[in-house]
């Protein structure tokens, strides 16, 4: 599962952010990394150029990925009707352009597959409040069509 997550994140993210307990933030460009692994309560970062850095997990207060990708995820429904979900990444509100004209089901899943939200949206509503979500990668399912998004 971790390898799948790491592969997905490497496509979506530009940098790995490590915040230590003393508040120091270190940024690692993913394009310079060969891999990162967890072993013996340590984070091991292997660079393409050869060196390895080690961080004690007990000294890390936050480990995250920062996406530099912005954009719109879209899906062709039929003919010229293109459903769009934006912005991506998102802070609070996701907008759905060309949402179904009737009421529709919306589900949000963590990247691990666990369900966070499942609700019916009325036909006139074109927004979803995701401000309550923690930062990370999520999947949004709108009437059986899935979009991925990054919550800042």
Secondary structure, DSSP 4 states (H G I P E B T S, - for coil): -HHHHHHHHHHH-SEEEEEETTS-EEEEEGGGEEEEEEETTEEEEEETTS-EEEEEGGGEEEEEEE----EEEEEEEETTEEEEEEEESBSSEEEEET--SS-EEEEEEETTS-EEEEEEE-TT--EEE-TTSPSEEEEEEETTEEEEEEE-
